[in-house]
Amino acid sequence: MNVRTPGFKYPKLLLSSALVLALSTLSTAGMANAERLGQDLTPVGAERAGNTDGTIPAWDGGLSSSSDRYSNPFADEQPLFVITAANAADYSAQLSPGQLAMFQRYPDSFTMPVYPTHRTAAMPQKIYDAASHNAANTSLTDDGNGLINFQEALAFPIPETGLEVIWNHLTRFRGGSLERTFVQVPVQANGSFTPVKINEKMAFPGYLKSTGEDRTDNILFYFVQEVTAPSRLTGNILLVHETLNQITQPRQAWTYNAGQRRVRLAPNIAYDAPGTATDGQRTTDNLDLFNGAPDRYNWELVGKKEMYIPYNSFKLADRSLKYNDILHTGHLNPEHTRYELHRVWHVEATLKEGQRHIYGKRSFYIDEDTWQAAVVDHYDGRGELWRVGEAHHFQYRDVDVPWYTAETLYDLQSGRYLVGSLTNEEGNGFDFTQRFDYADFTPQAIRRMGR
């Protein structure tokens, strides 16, 4: 197996002596920052210590590895308290405007059971090593739309700007290579729904079994998505080569159309184009709460705060649950959700003048331990709060991968919502043992799949 260490390659440049000195100074400062990783900071840049109130514990290495992925290590715990519409104002400092709006929209049914906080995030040592390398070496290029000297995951473990925080979400560790089967469910305002079953393959360049050197330049990951049910939506396949710098080299996308039996370039699979099989309930860049090029927004780092976010969602991932148990009118069934107090990075994204997107502003709350977006509030062009995204964190202990067991996007205006990444009725759901060749992520490959 020819597994290479991934990295973004850039052209050789003739540098002036002044620029060499400046880069040397930046490198020295970066190395000093990197030395904090694993000391007062965790290996990925979170504050190692707990908070002064003792409600957030210190990070002690995360949840230990286990082959029993879905067993709930906190099954015996009871909620410390439950936030409801009646007492939500008492906790407003630890909630987003979107979460508060959910209590107003569904005062009789939406609740947030709050449990003891457990900092369970753990990743492989090579990811910690990559984060250390990146802290000392990675920098932004092309007005913040690309990376230089980036290695595998977590571009800026010690960020200084809002854009660097967002790049951490975009480059966070997701297992390297996997195949997953899950359902995405558009839930109507009356609670009715039809699950859409999806199969996806995903691989970062360093995890491919074989590839040509020229085929991984500027590639963050490769991705194939196929809808397998219901039958009215099957047969269409999406292929994406996700680029690191989407300004110099836009995302490369192709679709296979079952009716035409043809593969076509799909340059519009980006930004606010409608997401696949979502009934118009999310944009393309809503997947994973945010993905793709950051160039249409200005990114402001507001700071860090303590916040109640979905976390350690083992109860929601329970294999005995059916989708009918989880999906209620208006929102997920609160009996199966779990919220904890964690520190998050708050980043405000406002649409640049002259740019177009259906979201005029987005407020991101990024978990410090995993760099995953936990909550995202979306505002329309008039500045009105429109959609509320929540991602329910889950630690895949068998592979040391923090990811999601559900992504939700609530439409406050229509009363509909979208849920993605549910796997309760899909066996193991995620298979992180899969390894692929570059040939599995080509237009020819999706043409064969369609046949």
Secondary structure by P-SEA (a helix, b strand, c coil): ccccbbbbbbccccccaaaaaaaaaaaaaaaaaaaaccccccccccccccccccccccccccccccccccccccccccccccccccccccccccccaaaaaaaaaccccbbbbbccccccccccaaaaaaaaaaaabbbbcccccccccccccccccccccaaaaaaaaaaccccccccbbbbbbbcccccbbbbbbbbbbbbcccccccccccccccccbbbbbbbccccccccbbbbbbcccccccccbbbbbbbccccbbbbcccccccccccccccccccccccccccccccbbbbccbbbbbbccccccccccccccccccccccccccccbbbbbbbbbbbbbbbcccccccccbbbbbbccccccccbbbbbcccccccbbbbbbbbbccccbbbbbcbbbbbccccccccccccccccccccccccccccccccaaaaaaaac
